[in-house]
């Protein structure tokens, strides 16, 4: 028993020392996102219909923590405010004349998002190229659906309610609050801390609580960031 206790103590001490020696760097990151959704529905007794959605300009901003596991590998979690959604161009009907009116509808879905990326780095010039992958977890906190009559220029807004079930309220749009997916980031990190990156984010779960409807978020993001590295 004493021998096992000594071995366990030694193993825990080694693990603690290894963790303590891990280089930890904090940083900031923000940028532009082209947000969209994979949307489809199946009408009762009908066949599947895919919605023709368009990219909507949006943004993301937050903090990252870089845990250097080795010279070429880091674990990089973060916390971001991330705007998602999509645009749809369609036609509505004028209630007075019955004429078809071009309408643009855009969904603005704002999330708190936690990426958990494993990053691989390769030294090139005055910095490192990097690429990686990892899951993300996100929770919806606010949103609106905006409609614009392209003929008259008139606009309307409806609040988004992040709930797992709809209540039938006519003046709200419902979206499930929890989102889950994967990230694929690539970029270049300068030795002084400045970094440039692109990230493809693909949602894996349905965020629509409406029956016979499926929606999954995705976006392509371009970011600029800075890691506050300690001077050697």
C-alpha angles and dihedrals in degrees: 000000000000090000092051091048091052092049091048091049091049092049092049091047091051092049091048093049091047091052092045090053093051110114111239121194127182124210150167127235135182140157154126126309131196099210127197142152136227099229130179139153139194113215115215107280091000139101129266115283121197116212115233098231126177133211116270121206110243140147146229133204136173151109132292135196119208115206107191105216091174139341089277103033137058138174106224119187123171148173118234141177100223128185117207137166137099146247127246125194113203144139128263130192123248105233091213103045103017089231121146113253125196110239132185117205121188129185119213110196117178121199141179101229132193115197117195104196132176107211128200118199135197123192112241123164114312094349147009134280110222139190134171151144140225146141128278131208120203138179125199116237107167141356150158138202111219125197127194129193101219092200099053100020092232116148136201133191132206124188121242116229114205101215135132092231135038121237098200094250108157097208097058140063118217128219128172108252099222122076129180131182148122135279129212109191127182131173151112128280120199119218090243091060106261113128138185122199148168123210134192113204119193122188115219103189135064112257096186118099092191118109116255092009130110128191128174125180125230136162145172113227134194116199145183119202146165131219114207097224122187115246113249 
